[in-house]
Amino acid sequence: MVFDVPPPLQVKGRDAYRKHWEDWLKNFKGGIKCEFKDTQITAGGDVAFLTTLTRVGEKNIPESGTWVRVTVGYRKTDGKWLVTHEHASIPAS
């Protein structure tokens, strides 16, 4: 399950998540750039969390995009780390 910034409010399942991103990425005409900062990972035996600030913008437009807070939860299942939850939000002004 994903709670993301661009609509819809939540996305459930791998196929829906892939379509959500494919549709959103079509908005970028000149290519995409991603920036990450303040990334932290906290892990236990079978559960982990990643937090980061992320900005996705137009590749050829400096300072484009909005900084977004991202938290990803992982669970180790059958020896593999799988994403079980993702949340992204924009600070309210």
N, C-alpha and C positions, 0 to 999 in steps of 0.2 A: 504494500500500500504506500502511496506517495502523496504527500501534501506539498504542492508546488506553488510557485508564484503565478505563472500564466494559467488561466482557466483550462480545465475545470478545477473545482475546489479540491477534489481528490481523484486519484487514478488507482485502479485495482488491477493487478495482474501484469505479467510480463508483456503480453501482446499490446494491451492498452497503453502501457508505459512507453513502449517503442513507438507506437503511433503518435502519442502525445509529443514526444521529442521530434519525430520526423516532421510533424505539422508545424511545430514552433520554429524549428531551424530553417524552414522555408522563408521566414521573414528576413533573413540575412542575405543580402544580395552580393556583397563583396568579400565573402569569407568571414570566418569567425575567429575571434581570439578569446582565450580564457586566462584569467588571472586568479591566483589563489594566494591568500595570506592568512597568517595566524592559524595554520592547520595544526590540530592536536589529535592524537589517537590515544584512547584509553582502552586497554584490553585486559580481560580476565581469561579463564580457561576456555570458555565457550561463548562468551558475549563480548562485543567490542563496540565502541562508539567513535566516530570521527566527527569533529567539528571544524569548520573552516569558513572564511569569508571568500566569496566567489564573485567575479564579475565576468559576464559574457557580453561581448560587444562586437561591433563591426571591425574586421581586421584592419581596414585602411582608415579608420576614424579614431584618432587618439582620444583617450578618456571617454569613449562611448560605453554605454551599458550602465547598469546600476549594481552597486554592491548588494549582495544577498547573503543572508546567514543560512548556512546549510548544516544539518545534523543527519548523520547516517548511522543506523543501528545494524549490527551484523550478528549472526548466530552461526557457530560452527556446527555443522550437521554432516555426519558421515565423513569427517576429516576435511570438509570444504567450508570456507567462510562465505556465507550467503547474506545478501542484503535482506533484512526483514522489515525495515522501516526507513523512510527518508522524509525529511521535512525541510522546506526552504521558505524563508520569509524575508520581507523587506521592512526595515524599521519604519514605524509610523512617525510622521512629523508633527 
